[in-house]
Amino acid sequence: MTAFDYPVGPSVEPGPARAPQRVDLSGRYVRIEPLSSSRHGDDLFAAVGGEAQKRLWTYMGDGPFATRAEFMANISAKEASTDPLFFALIDGETQLCCGHAALMRIDRVHRVIEIGNIMLGPALQRSRAATEAMRLFAAYVFETLGYRRYEWKCNDLNAPSKRAALRLGFTYESVFRQHMIVKGRNRDTAWFSMLDSEWPARRQSFETWLAPENFDARGRQKVSLGALNGIGDA
């Protein structure tokens, strides 16, 4: 309460979060590197470019790209961007770049940041590497940079992305109606968040799920990450 007996929120330690840097982050199944058109462009085009992968771009803000030249120009622009700050996702088994993601909408003053522009080629989809990449990003955001709020947003029609957010431990908040115009179409945006106070429990869920003993000889999970995060067997 204030001196005038109005309710107010709890006090927060002042000071900004650190800005994310072009760093390398490594895990057991994946490596994250600053996106580079020269190092990652060819692998990425093979993973997510071309006519065969057009469907992957349905809910993205850009793409698909008609030609390899257009794709490489797009990756070069992403490489130069600082917000969003793009990273390449390297499959630990094949050592190929099979996707990218970005830290974005960086608000250092209020210590809020978003993970977005997540593009996963088929080799990364529903993989341990992709899940571990999300753990590495979250740990970097909360433990190294000091953010209070970590956001996930997606088109409200993108059911797989909404399921992924819940599985990873984000909390659904609301839909912002007519939030954006993307590729000439309306986008209602679903908002999810994870808070710094929630991160220790989420980190334990990630570590439990990613442990080798959580998988049988055929690579099938024994306990799902969704179950560990309390949303059922997802």
C-alpha positions in Angstrom: 0.0 0.0 0.0 1.1 3.6 -0.6 0.8 6.5 1.8 -2.6 7.0 0.3 -3.6 3.4 0.9 -3.7 2.6 -2.8 -2.7 -1.0 -3.7 0.6 -1.2 -5.7 2.7 -4.0 -7.0 5.7 -5.5 -5.1 8.9 -3.6 -5.3 11.5 -4.7 -7.9 15.2 -4.3 -7.9 16.0 -1.4 -10.2 18.5 -1.5 -13.1 18.3 -2.7 -16.7 19.0 -6.2 -17.9 22.0 -6.8 -20.1 21.7 -6.7 -23.8 22.0 -10.1 -25.5 25.2 -10.6 -27.4 26.3 -12.7 -30.4 27.4 -15.6 -28.2 27.8 -19.4 -28.7 25.7 -21.6 -26.5 26.3 -25.4 -26.4 24.5 -28.4 -25.1 24.5 -32.2 -25.4 22.4 -32.2 -28.6 22.6 -28.8 -30.1 24.9 -25.8 -30.6 23.7 -22.2 -31.0 25.8 -19.7 -32.9 25.3 -16.2 -34.2 23.6 -16.4 -37.5 26.0 -16.0 -40.5 25.0 -16.1 -44.1 28.4 -17.4 -45.2 28.6 -20.2 -42.5 25.0 -21.2 -42.3 23.2 -20.0 -45.5 23.7 -23.2 -47.6 22.7 -25.5 -44.8 19.7 -23.4 -44.0 18.5 -23.3 -47.6 18.8 -27.1 -47.8 16.8 -27.4 -44.5 14.0 -24.8 -44.9 14.3 -23.4 -48.4 12.9 -24.4 -51.8 9.4 -25.5 -52.9 9.3 -28.6 -50.7 9.5 -26.6 -47.5 7.1 -23.8 -48.4 4.6 -24.9 -45.7 7.2 -24.1 -43.0 6.8 -20.4 -43.7 3.0 -20.3 -43.3 3.0 -18.5 -40.0 6.4 -16.7 -40.3 6.5 -13.0 -40.9 8.6 -13.5 -44.1 9.1 -16.1 -46.8 8.8 -18.4 -48.5 11.5 -17.3 -51.0 11.2 -18.0 -54.7 14.9 -18.3 -55.3 18.1 -19.2 -53.5 19.3 -15.6 -54.1 16.3 -14.1 -52.3 16.7 -16.6 -49.4 20.4 -15.7 -49.0 19.6 -12.0 -49.1 17.1 -12.5 -46.3 19.7 -14.4 -44.2 22.2 -11.7 -44.7 19.7 -9.1 -43.5 18.9 -11.3 -40.5 22.7 -11.6 -39.8 23.0 -7.8 -39.6 19.9 -7.3 -37.4 20.4 -6.5 -33.7 16.7 -6.7 -32.7 15.7 -9.3 -33.6 19.1 -10.8 -32.8 19.3 -14.0 -34.9 21.0 -17.3 -34.0 21.7 -20.5 -36.0 20.7 -23.9 -34.6 23.3 -26.5 -35.3 22.3 -30.2 -34.9 24.8 -31.8 -32.6 24.7 -35.1 -34.5 25.0 -34.0 -38.1 26.7 -30.6 -37.4 24.4 -29.0 -39.9 22.5 -25.8 -39.4 18.9 -26.8 -39.5 17.1 -23.8 -38.2 17.2 -20.3 -36.6 15.7 -18.4 -33.8 15.9 -14.8 -32.4 15.9 -12.9 -29.2 13.7 -9.9 -29.9 11.6 -7.0 -28.7 14.4 -6.4 -26.2 13.3 -4.1 -23.4 16.3 -3.8 -21.1 14.7 -1.2 -18.8 11.7 -3.4 -17.9 13.8 -6.6 -18.3 11.5 -8.2 -20.8 12.6 -10.1 -23.9 10.9 -12.5 -26.4 12.0 -15.6 -28.2 10.7 -15.6 -31.8 11.3 -16.1 -35.5 11.7 -19.8 -34.7 12.3 -21.7 -37.9 13.0 -25.4 -37.6 13.8 -27.7 -40.5 12.4 -31.2 -40.5 15.5 -32.6 -38.8 15.0 -30.4 -35.8 11.2 -30.7 -35.4 10.1 -32.7 -32.3 13.8 -33.4 -31.5 15.9 -33.3 -28.3 18.1 -30.7 -30.1 15.2 -28.3 -30.6 14.1 -28.6 -27.0 17.6 -28.2 -25.7 18.0 -25.0 -27.8 15.0 -23.6 -26.0 16.5 -24.5 -22.6 19.8 -22.8 -23.6 18.0 -19.6 -24.7 16.0 -19.5 -21.4 19.0 -20.0 -19.2 20.9 -17.3 -21.1 18.0 -14.9 -20.7 17.3 -15.5 -17.0 20.7 -16.5 -15.6 23.2 -14.5 -17.7 21.3 -11.4 -18.8 18.9 -10.9 -15.9 15.5 -10.6 -17.5 12.3 -10.8 -15.5 9.9 -11.8 -18.2 10.5 -14.1 -21.2 7.8 -14.0 -23.9 6.5 -16.3 -26.6 4.0 -15.0 -29.2 2.4 -16.6 -32.2 -0.5 -16.5 -34.6 -3.5 -17.7 -32.7 -4.2 -20.1 -35.6 -0.8 -21.7 -35.2 -1.9 -24.6 -33.0 1.5 -26.4 -33.0 3.3 -23.2 -31.7 0.8 -22.8 -28.9 1.2 -26.4 -27.9 5.0 -26.0 -28.0 4.8 -22.9 -25.7 2.8 -24.8 -23.1 5.1 -27.9 -23.3 8.2 -25.7 -22.8 6.7 -24.2 -19.6 5.3 -20.9 -20.8 2.0 -19.7 -19.4 -0.8 -18.7 -21.7 -2.0 -15.2 -21.1 -4.4 -13.9 -23.7 -5.1 -13.2 -27.4 -4.5 -9.7 -28.8 -7.1 -9.4 -31.5 -6.1 -7.9 -34.8 -2.7 -7.4 -33.4 -0.8 -7.4 -36.7 -1.2 -7.6 -40.5 1.1 -10.3 -41.8 1.4 -11.0 -45.5 -1.8 -9.1 -46.1 -3.8 -11.1 -43.6 -5.1 -10.4 -40.1 -3.2 -11.9 -37.3 -4.7 -12.4 -33.8 -1.7 -13.0 -31.6 -1.6 -15.5 -28.7 0.7 -14.3 -25.8 2.6 -16.6 -23.5 5.2 -15.8 -20.8 7.7 -17.3 -18.4 8.8 -15.4 -15.3 12.2 -15.4 -13.6 10.5 -16.8 -10.4 9.3 -19.7 -12.5 12.6 -20.5 -14.2 14.1 -22.7 -11.5 11.3 -25.2 -11.8 11.2 -25.0 -15.5 15.0 -25.5 -15.6 14.6 -28.7 -13.6 11.9 -30.0 -15.9 14.2 -29.4 -18.9 17.1 -31.1 -17.2 15.0 -34.1 -16.3 13.5 -34.5 -19.7 16.8 -34.0 -21.6 18.7 -36.6 -19.4 19.8 -39.6 -21.4 18.1 -41.9 -19.0 14.7 -40.4 -19.9 14.9 -42.1 -23.3 14.8 -45.8 -24.1 17.1 -47.6 -26.5 14.9 -46.5 -29.5 15.0 -42.9 -28.4 11.4 -42.7 -27.1 10.8 -40.5 -24.1 9.8 -42.1 -20.8 8.3 -38.9 -19.3 7.1 -36.1 -21.4 8.2 -32.5 -20.9 4.6 -31.5 -20.8 3.9 -33.8 -17.9 6.9 -32.4 -16.1 5.5 -28.9 -16.6 2.0 -30.0 -15.5 0.1 -29.9 -18.7 -0.4 -33.5 -19.4 1.4 -36.0 -21.7 2.8 -33.7 -24.4 
